[in-house]
Amino acid sequence: MSDIQYHLPEGFLFTTVEAAVKKPGRKDIAIIYSTVSAVASGVFTSNVVKAAPVLLDMQRIKGGKGRAIVANSGNANACTGKRGFKDAQKMSLAASIMLECPETEVFVASTGVIGAPLPIDRMFSIISAVKTIGDSTLLDAARAIMTTDSFPKIASAQINIGGKTATIAAIAKGAGMICPNMATMLCFVLTDAAITKDALDEALIAANDNSFNRITVDGDMSTNDTVLVLANGLAANKPISSGTKAFNMFKNALSDVLMSLAEMIVKDGEGATKVMKVLVKGAQSVDDATIFARAVANSLLVKTAVYGCDANWGRVIAACGRAGVDFDPYAVDIFFGSVRVVKNGLTTNKDAEAAQQLKAGTVTITINFRLGKASAQVLSCDLTEEYIKINADYRT
């Protein structure tokens, strides 16, 4: 996939190396470097069980500055106790030595098997011995952080701010253990836009909520979810602040980039053959609509029905019924694609026509509760035998 096209912001360099973190044969460490200190922002897993690199990054993000990110695949460095935290620190130390930058401005990310210690001595030696930064591309970095992903995920956008062109580019990994909040993934966003720390935090929270918080593959939340943004200001625009036209442009562009990556993650769901869009209309609030949509999107019975092209709307309304939000079942309409299978809570006897809609690569399930004007959408995918095969031998 070397023909993937993307825009690259000014002032970022990349290196990838092989450390055989899980097994030899591929580059499994990515180093991302900003040539100048950048404003940094991040959001992290809401899982009570947090991996060591997440705990370290949550401390360092408070400083608001970042210079580099070092990430490995093959091992999550999660549930590894005090040793795991020290290993995360050693990863950042190795990168800071190699890059000659403050260790406190180096962020760490890991993804892979939970519960096993990192081969940190080998990783430290390999990272600290790197002679040149910039011999790899952003796409190479996207490949290095893949685990069960079947393709690298990269997206970008450009905006004009006061006559200056600012670029946003991002990479992500994720295919399994995907469930809000945030979805199981790593995402690194790089931009040369000049922006204040408060504005960057606000834009990231909004963009993340509209993208990674609205996808699910298997209902499992990871210990390692991390989204990091580095904004180095080399576009030389007037610094963006909250509440301005430039801020809205930046926030919208960031949302578009993250949504593109979120859709790629769902499309690449482990074993998935179809993207499933669950659209809820007529709810009393966006929060209620989101709760309904997540209940349906996470239902194993709904996901397997979509895989089997079975327009089993009973599974949809049953998932709504256990979502914890009250509604009148006999006011509900349900559509599979363009075919209404339920009107006012009762069958329209069009299951056969609806089944044809489920043969498409993207399936939309629409539920209208007729309670209000709020709506929400959650992206998911079908559940197949291949998902079981992938995860049955994940550690081998």
C-alpha positions in Angstrom: 0.0 0.0 0.0 2.9 2.4 -0.8 0.6 4.4 -3.0 -1.4 5.8 -0.1 -1.5 9.6 -0.5 -1.3 12.0 2.4 -0.1 15.5 3.4 2.8 15.7 5.8 3.1 18.6 8.3 6.4 20.5 8.5 9.0 19.6 11.1 8.3 15.9 11.8 10.7 13.0 11.2 10.3 9.3 11.6 12.3 6.1 12.2 11.2 2.5 12.5 13.3 -0.4 13.8 13.0 -4.1 14.5 13.4 -5.2 18.2 11.6 -8.6 17.9 9.2 -7.4 20.7 6.9 -10.4 20.1 8.7 -12.2 17.3 11.3 -11.4 14.7 10.6 -10.5 11.1 9.2 -7.0 11.1 9.9 -3.5 12.3 7.9 -3.2 15.5 9.0 0.1 17.0 8.1 3.6 15.6 9.7 6.8 16.7 8.1 10.1 15.8 10.1 13.3 16.3 9.3 17.0 16.1 12.3 19.2 15.2 10.9 21.8 17.7 9.1 21.4 21.0 5.4 21.1 20.3 2.2 21.8 22.2 0.9 18.3 23.3 -2.6 17.0 24.1 -3.9 13.5 24.8 -6.9 11.4 25.7 -6.6 7.9 27.2 -8.5 4.7 28.0 -11.2 4.9 30.6 -10.5 1.3 31.6 -9.7 1.1 35.3 -6.8 -1.2 34.3 -4.4 1.1 32.6 -1.1 0.0 30.9 2.2 1.4 32.1 2.7 3.7 29.1 -0.8 5.2 29.6 0.0 6.0 33.2 3.3 7.6 32.2 1.8 9.6 29.4 -1.0 10.8 31.7 1.6 12.3 34.0 3.6 13.9 31.2 0.7 15.3 29.3 0.1 17.7 32.2 3.3 19.5 31.1 1.7 20.4 27.8 4.8 19.9 25.8 6.0 17.1 23.6 8.9 16.4 21.3 8.7 12.7 20.5 6.6 9.6 20.6 8.1 6.1 20.8 5.7 3.2 20.2 6.0 -0.6 20.0 3.6 -3.3 18.8 3.6 -6.9 20.0 3.4 -6.2 23.7 1.0 -4.0 25.6 3.2 -3.6 28.7 -0.1 -3.8 30.7 -0.6 -5.6 34.1 3.2 -5.6 34.5 3.4 -3.8 37.8 6.3 -1.6 38.9 8.6 -3.3 36.4 6.3 -2.3 33.6 6.3 1.4 34.6 10.1 1.4 34.9 10.2 -0.3 31.4 8.0 2.5 30.0 10.4 5.0 31.5 13.4 3.2 29.9 11.7 3.3 26.5 11.4 7.1 26.8 14.9 7.4 28.1 16.3 5.5 25.2 14.5 7.8 22.7 15.5 10.9 24.6 19.2 9.8 24.5 19.0 9.1 20.8 17.1 12.3 20.0 19.0 14.5 22.5 15.7 15.9 23.8 14.2 16.2 27.3 12.9 12.8 28.5 9.8 14.5 30.0 8.8 15.5 26.4 8.9 11.9 25.2 5.6 10.0 25.1 5.4 6.2 25.1 2.8 3.8 23.7 2.5 0.1 23.5 0.1 -2.4 22.0 -0.2 -6.2 21.9 -0.3 -9.0 24.4 -1.3 -8.1 28.0 0.6 -9.4 31.1 4.0 -10.1 29.6 7.1 -7.9 30.4 8.8 -6.1 27.6 12.2 -7.3 26.3 13.3 -3.9 27.5 17.1 -4.4 27.5 17.0 -5.3 23.8 14.6 -2.5 23.0 16.7 0.0 24.9 19.9 -1.0 23.1 18.2 -0.8 19.7 16.4 2.5 20.2 19.4 4.3 21.8 21.7 3.1 19.1 19.7 4.6 16.2 22.1 6.9 14.3 19.6 8.8 12.0 16.1 10.1 12.5 14.2 10.6 9.3 15.0 7.4 7.4 11.4 6.3 7.5 8.0 7.7 6.6 4.8 8.3 8.4 3.4 5.3 6.5 6.3 3.2 7.8 5.4 4.3 11.3 1.7 3.3 10.7 2.9 -0.2 9.7 5.2 -0.6 12.7 2.4 -0.1 15.2 0.0 -2.7 13.6 -1.0 -5.8 15.5 -3.9 -7.7 14.0 -4.6 -4.9 11.6 -4.7 -5.9 8.0 -3.7 -2.5 6.6 -2.0 0.6 7.8 -4.3 3.5 8.7 -3.4 7.1 7.8 -5.3 10.2 7.1 -4.6 13.9 6.6 -6.2 17.3 5.9 -5.1 20.9 5.2 -6.6 24.2 6.2 -5.8 27.8 5.3 -5.4 30.0 8.4 -4.8 33.7 7.7 -3.0 32.9 4.4 -0.9 30.1 6.0 -1.4 26.4 5.1 -1.6 24.2 8.2 -1.5 20.4 7.8 -3.0 17.7 10.1 -1.8 14.1 9.6 -2.5 11.1 11.8 -1.9 7.4 12.0 -3.8 4.8 14.0 -3.9 1.1 14.8 -6.9 -0.9 15.8 -8.9 -3.9 14.7 -9.9 -5.8 17.9 -10.7 -4.8 21.5 -12.6 -1.9 20.0 -15.3 -0.4 22.2 -16.1 3.1 23.5 -14.8 4.8 25.3 -12.4 5.3 23.4 -12.1 2.3 21.2 -9.1 0.1 21.5 -6.4 1.8 19.6 -3.4 4.0 19.3 -3.6 7.2 17.4 -0.9 9.8 16.8 -1.8 13.2 15.4 0.8 15.6 14.0 0.2 19.1 13.0 2.2 22.2 12.1 -0.6 24.5 13.1 0.2 27.0 15.9 -2.5 26.6 18.6 -2.8 27.2 22.3 -2.9 24.3 24.7 -6.4 25.0 25.9 -7.7 25.2 22.3 -5.9 22.0 21.3 -7.4 20.2 24.3 -10.9 21.4 23.5 -10.6 20.4 19.8 -9.2 17.0 20.6 -12.0 16.2 23.1 -14.7 17.2 20.6 -13.1 15.4 17.7 -12.5 12.2 19.7 -16.1 12.2 21.0 -17.4 12.4 17.4 -15.1 9.7 16.1 -13.4 7.1 18.2 -16.1 7.3 20.9 -18.7 6.3 18.3 -17.2 3.0 17.1 -17.2 -0.6 18.4 -16.0 -3.9 17.0 -16.4 -6.4 19.8 -17.4 -4.6 23.0 -14.0 -5.1 24.7 -12.3 -2.0 26.1 -8.5 -2.0 26.1 -5.9 -1.1 28.7 -3.8 0.9 26.3 -6.1 3.3 24.3 -4.1 6.5 23.6 -4.6 9.5 21.3 -1.7 11.9 21.3 -1.5 15.2 19.4 1.7 17.2 18.8 1.3 20.7 17.3 4.7 22.3 16.6 3.5 25.6 15.1 5.8 25.5 12.1 3.0 26.6 9.7 3.6 30.0 11.3 0.0 31.0 11.5 -1.4 33.3 14.2 -1.8 30.9 17.2 -5.4 29.5 17.2 -7.5 30.2 20.3 -10.9 28.9 21.3 -14.0 30.5 20.1 -12.5 31.8 16.8 -13.2 31.0 13.2 -9.8 29.5 12.9 -10.5 27.2 15.9 -13.7 25.9 14.2 -11.8 25.2 11.0 -9.1 23.3 12.9 -11.6 21.4 15.1 -13.6 20.4 12.0 -10.5 19.3 10.1 -9.3 17.3 13.1 -12.7 15.7 13.4 -12.6 14.7 9.7 -9.2 13.1 10.1 -10.1 11.1 13.2 -13.4 10.1 11.7 -11.6 8.8 8.6 -9.3 6.7 10.9 -12.3 5.5 12.9 -14.1 4.2 9.8 -10.9 2.4 8.8 -10.7 0.7 12.2 -14.3 -0.5 11.9 -13.7 -1.7 8.3 -10.7 -3.6 9.5 -12.5 -5.1 12.5 -11.0 -8.6 13.2 -12.7 -11.0 10.8 -15.2 -8.4 9.6 -16.9 -8.6 6.2 -19.3 -5.6 6.6 -19.4 -2.2 8.2 -22.5 -1.8 10.3 -23.9 1.7 10.8 -26.5 2.0 13.6 -28.4 5.3 13.3 -30.9 6.3 16.0 -33.4 9.0 15.4 -36.2 10.5 17.4 -34.6 10.2 20.9 -35.1 12.7 23.7 -31.4 13.5 23.9 -28.2 12.8 22.1 -27.0 10.9 25.2 -30.1 8.6 25.0 -29.6 8.2 21.2 -26.0 7.2 21.8 -27.0 4.7 24.5 -29.5 3.0 22.2 -27.1 3.0 19.2 -24.3 1.4 21.3 -26.6 -1.3 22.7 -27.5 -2.4 19.1 -23.9 -1.9 17.8 -22.5 -4.1 20.5 -25.1 -6.8 20.4 -23.5 -10.1 19.3 -26.8 -11.3 18.1 -27.3 -8.3 15.9 -23.8 -8.5 14.5 -24.1 -12.2 13.7 -27.5 -11.6 12.1 -25.9 -9.0 9.8 -23.1 -11.4 8.9 -25.7 -14.1 8.0 -27.9 -11.6 6.1 -30.7 -12.4 8.5 -33.0 -9.3 8.9 -33.8 -10.4 12.5 -35.3 -7.1 13.7 -36.3 -8.7 17.0 -32.7 -8.7 18.0 -32.5 -5.0 17.3 -35.5 -4.0 19.4 -34.5 -6.4 22.2 -31.1 -4.7 22.4 -32.8 -1.3 22.7 -35.0 -2.7 25.4 -32.1 -3.6 27.6 -30.2 -0.3 27.0 -31.6 1.2 30.2 -33.6 4.1 28.5 -37.4 4.0 28.6 -39.4 4.1 25.4 -42.7 2.9 23.9 -42.1 -0.3 21.9 -45.2 0.4 19.8 -44.0 3.7 18.6 -40.7 2.4 17.1 -39.9 2.1 13.4 -36.9 0.0 12.3 -35.2 0.0 8.9 -32.5 -2.3 7.4 -31.1 -0.1 4.6 -34.1 1.4 2.9 -36.5 -1.3 3.9 -38.8 -0.7 6.8 -39.2 -3.9 8.7 -41.0 -2.5 11.7 -43.7 0.1 11.8 -45.1 1.2 15.2 -43.5 -1.8 16.8 -45.0 -4.4 14.5 -43.7 -6.3 11.5 -44.2 -5.1 8.0 -43.6 -8.6 6.7 -40.7 -7.4 4.6 -37.9 -9.4 6.1 -37.0 -11.1 2.8 -36.6 -7.7 1.1 -34.6 -6.5 4.0 -32.3 -9.5 3.9 -31.2 -8.4 0.4 -30.0 -5.1 2.0 -27.7 -7.0 4.3 -25.7 -8.3 1.4 -24.0 -4.9 0.9 -20.6 -4.0 2.2 -22.0 -1.3 4.4 -25.3 -2.0 6.2 -27.3 0.8 7.9 -29.8 0.0 10.7 -32.1 2.9 11.5 -34.2 3.0 14.6 -36.8 5.8 15.1 -38.2 6.1 18.6 -40.5 9.1 17.9 -39.7 10.6 21.4 -37.9 13.7 20.3 -35.5 15.3 17.8 -32.1 13.9 18.9 -30.1 11.5 16.9 -26.7 9.6 17.1 -24.8 7.1 15.0 -22.4 4.4 16.1 -20.2 2.5 13.6 -19.6 -1.3 14.1 -19.1 -4.4 12.0 -20.4 -7.9 11.7 -19.1 -10.8 13.8 -17.7 -13.8 12.0 -16.0 -17.2 12.5 -12.7 -15.5 11.6 -12.9 -13.2 14.7 -12.8 -16.4 16.8 -9.9 -17.8 14.9 -7.8 -14.6 15.2 -8.4 -14.3 19.0 -8.2 -18.0 19.9 -4.5 -18.0 19.2 -3.6 -14.3 19.6 -0.7 -15.0 22.0 1.0 -17.7 19.8 
